[in-house]
Amino acid sequence: MAHTPVNHPARPIYRAIGGLTGLYLVVFGVIGFFASTGEPFFGQGDTQALGQGTNLGFSLFSIVVGALVLAGTAIGRNLDVLVNQWMAYLIMVVSLAGLAFVRTEANIFNLSVATVIVLMVISMVLLMTGMYGKVGTDEENEAWQKARLVL
């Protein structure tokens, strides 16, 4: 896409932010896993990790998504851009569904409003890192600069 920056000067910082976000998801998932061990997989109790509602299913979801983000960040080569954007969309869908079902029996991930807010912030951060972390050739950078100046 012509409007996505290529070779942004701050892309190493955005890549590091994406890695830290993935690390947070893994740490949250591991803490939530140990906090919810022994409870039903999609239990709706009062289990919390880092001040957020969780259960075993959501903890494993967080570990998997965080590990994918960390793997994409470690590999790089624009794979991190793709992984960060798609994981951001996935987290956004999960958080909006969690917000819709927060006080119903359909709240399978035992999300609280605090968890939904944190997930929305995480999805925005991952989307930002995906948009500004793209690496390309000099020709792609020049095409982006020309398209940016036309708009």
C-alpha positions in Angstrom: 0.0 0.0 0.0 1.4 3.4 -1.0 0.3 5.1 2.2 2.1 2.8 4.5 5.6 4.2 5.4 8.6 2.3 4.1 11.9 2.4 6.0 10.6 4.7 8.7 13.5 6.2 10.7 12.0 4.9 14.0 11.3 1.4 12.8 13.8 -0.3 15.3 11.9 1.4 18.1 8.5 0.2 16.8 9.9 -3.3 16.4 11.1 -3.2 20.0 7.7 -1.9 21.1 6.1 -4.8 19.3 8.4 -7.3 21.0 7.7 -5.8 24.4 4.0 -6.1 23.7 4.4 -9.8 22.8 6.4 -10.3 25.9 3.7 -8.7 28.0 1.1 -11.0 26.5 3.2 -14.1 27.3 3.9 -13.0 30.9 0.2 -12.2 31.4 -0.7 -15.6 30.0 1.8 -17.5 32.1 0.7 -15.7 35.3 -3.0 -16.2 34.4 -2.3 -19.9 33.6 -0.9 -20.5 37.1 -3.6 -18.4 38.7 -6.4 -20.4 37.0 -4.9 -23.9 37.2 -7.5 -26.3 38.6 -10.5 -24.2 37.4 -12.6 -25.0 34.3 -11.1 -24.1 30.9 -13.7 -21.4 30.2 -14.6 -20.8 33.9 -16.3 -17.5 34.9 -14.9 -17.1 38.3 -13.0 -14.2 39.9 -9.6 -15.2 38.7 -7.3 -12.3 38.0 -3.8 -11.8 36.7 -2.2 -8.4 36.7 -5.5 -6.8 37.7 -7.4 -8.3 34.7 -10.0 -11.0 34.6 -8.8 -14.3 33.0 -9.3 -18.0 32.9 -7.3 -20.9 31.5 -8.6 -20.5 28.0 -7.8 -16.8 27.8 -4.4 -17.4 29.4 -3.5 -19.9 26.7 -4.8 -17.6 24.1 -2.6 -14.8 25.4 0.4 -17.1 25.5 -0.1 -18.2 21.9 -0.7 -14.7 20.5 2.3 -13.3 22.5 4.5 -16.1 21.2 3.4 -15.4 17.6 4.2 -11.7 18.1 7.6 -12.5 19.6 8.4 -15.0 16.8 7.5 -12.4 14.2 9.6 -9.8 15.9 12.5 -12.2 16.1 12.3 -13.2 12.4 11.7 -9.7 11.1 11.9 -9.4 7.3 8.5 -7.7 7.2 7.0 -10.9 8.7 6.7 -8.9 11.9 4.6 -6.3 10.1 2.2 -8.9 8.9 2.0 -10.8 12.2 1.6 -7.6 14.3 -1.2 -6.3 12.1 -3.2 -9.6 12.0 -2.7 -10.2 15.7 -3.9 -6.6 16.4 -7.1 -7.4 14.4 -7.6 -10.6 16.2 -7.1 -9.1 19.7 -9.4 -6.2 18.7 -12.2 -8.7 17.7 -11.7 -10.7 20.9 -11.8 -7.5 23.0 -14.9 -6.1 21.3 -16.7 -9.5 21.7 -15.6 -9.6 25.3 -17.1 -6.1 25.8 -20.3 -7.2 24.2 -20.6 -10.3 26.4 -18.8 -9.0 29.6 -21.8 -9.7 32.0 -23.4 -12.7 30.2 -22.8 -16.4 30.2 -21.2 -16.0 26.7 -18.1 -14.4 28.3 -16.0 -17.5 27.7 -12.7 -15.8 28.4 -13.9 -14.3 31.7 -13.0 -10.8 30.5 -13.6 -7.8 32.7 -13.9 -4.2 31.5 -10.3 -3.6 32.6 -9.1 -6.5 30.4 -11.0 -5.2 27.5 -9.4 -1.8 27.8 -5.9 -3.3 28.1 -6.6 -5.5 25.0 -7.8 -2.5 23.0 -4.6 -0.6 23.9 -2.5 -3.6 23.0 -4.2 -4.0 19.7 -3.7 -0.3 18.9 0.0 -0.6 19.8 0.5 -3.7 17.6 -1.3 -2.0 14.8 0.9 1.0 15.1 4.1 -1.2 15.1 2.8 -3.1 12.1 2.2 0.1 10.2 5.5 1.8 10.9 7.9 -1.2 10.9 7.9 -2.0 7.1 11.3 -2.4 5.5 11.6 -2.0 1.7 14.0 -1.2 -1.1 15.0 2.4 -2.1 12.5 2.2 -5.0 9.6 1.4 -2.6 10.7 4.2 -0.3 10.8 6.6 -3.2 7.3 5.5 -4.4 6.0 6.0 -0.8 7.6 9.5 -0.6 6.0 10.5 -4.0 2.6 9.1 -3.0 2.8 10.9 0.4 3.6 14.2 -1.3 0.7 13.8 -3.7 -1.8 13.3 -0.9 
